[in-house]
Amino acid sequence: MATQGRLAGETAIVTAAGQGLGEEISKRFAREGANIAVVDINLAEAQRVTGEITAAGGSAIALACDATKKIDVTAMVDTVLKKWGTVDILVNAAGGFHQFAPITEIAEDAWDRVINVNLKSAFLCAQAVAKTMMEKRKGRIISISSGAGVGPNPYAPSYLPYGAGKAGLIGFSKLLARDIGEYGVTVNTIAPGTTLTPRVRKVRDAASIERIKSQNPMKTLVEPEDTAAAALFLASSDARYITGVNLNVNAGNIIV
Ligand SMILES: NC(=O)c1ccc[n+]([C@@H]2O[C@H](COP(=O)([O-])OP(=O)(O)OC[C@H]3O[C@@H](n4cnc5c(N)ncnc54)[C@H](O)[C@@H]3O)[C@@H](O)[C@H]2O)c1
């Protein structure tokens, strides 16, 4: 267990940690001294991230888990509790979408899949860690929403089930913040702007990326480390009484 850093001695679960924002958050938290459960549906990628964290002197385990399945989530949290005896921080990064389509062309199973990975996954993971956090009167639940959950982006298309799931995630987190605040657990969301992770490179064409960038007030896209820094702040003692907020990390892409 690391003894230095802003998260020294803490244990964090990060879902969708096999690539993209979840990977970046895992590595940042590990550098700050936390034990990391690198959780992903893709075990090989979770193992790659874990290998890189441990090679850099950090503490991590890779766990295969479909965050939309209660049976997987329960087993994953049990494994973390057996290994480290606690869960101090949960980062729900599982989510995303892989296509655009107008309402007339969204199949029922596509709706269910996108809502499940962006919203149900956060409910299942929060539920699975809530008991131990409430008993210890200590915990941080941070979910990665999106600008699409804050409001329509005037410059870029979005995808209805994704925006609905991410808006639901903000609403869920605010309600949960009220429900379990008295147990010392904070619950917040981060809404990153478009970030060039492996998935986004496939979903958005170069013209759309350039348009978002040039129409942002700060004329830039945000980077994965910007979201990781926001997550670190919300996980750290500096944010001990910040709960029920959504933090936009978007270079001014959507200002509300
Ligand atoms: N990249 C962006 O521009 C952006 C912007 C706003 C919000 N977000 C949100 O940030 C989160 C991460 O996005 P990203 O772009 O880094 O994604 P990504 O696609 O690059 O990585 C997602 C990871 O999630 C894993 N995964 C997929 N389904 C899973 C499941 N059911 N259970 C567990 N793991 C699963 C994948 O294997 C992959 O490793 C998502 O919730 C996304 O909606 C991303």
The ligand as an ORCA input file, in Angstrom:
! r2SCAN-3c Opt
* xyz 0 1
  N     -14.539     10.345    -24.795
  C     -15.436     11.317    -24.736
  O     -15.482     12.237    -25.574
  C     -16.424     11.333    -23.602
  C     -17.130     12.539    -23.376
  C     -18.065     12.547    -22.355
  C     -18.268     11.422    -21.583
  N     -17.568     10.277    -21.842
  C     -17.862      9.113    -21.008
  O     -16.670      8.660    -20.408
  C     -16.738      7.244    -20.234
  C     -15.540      6.593    -20.887
  O     -15.569      6.924    -22.258
  P     -14.352      6.625    -23.228
  O     -14.531      7.458    -24.439
  O     -13.109      6.714    -22.433
  O     -14.684      5.126    -23.623
  P     -13.865      4.024    -24.392
  O     -14.828      3.388    -25.291
  O     -12.602      4.552    -24.974
  O     -13.534      2.979    -23.231
  C     -14.593      2.309    -22.626
  C     -14.120      1.058    -21.902
  O     -15.314      0.526    -21.318
  C     -15.297     -0.871    -21.423
  N     -16.665     -1.352    -21.309
  C     -17.633     -1.280    -22.259
  N     -18.780     -1.823    -21.804
  C     -18.539     -2.229    -20.540
  C     -19.319     -2.878    -19.546
  N     -20.596     -3.220    -19.779
  N     -18.752     -3.165    -18.352
  C     -17.460     -2.843    -18.120
  N     -16.660     -2.253    -19.024
  C     -17.188     -1.942    -20.218
  C     -14.641     -1.128    -22.766
  O     -14.118     -2.453    -22.856
  C     -13.562     -0.034    -22.798
  O     -12.354     -0.520    -22.238
  C     -18.063      6.798    -20.842
  O     -19.026      6.710    -19.820
  C     -18.387      7.925    -21.802
  O     -19.749      8.025    -22.056
  C     -16.645     10.214    -22.829
*
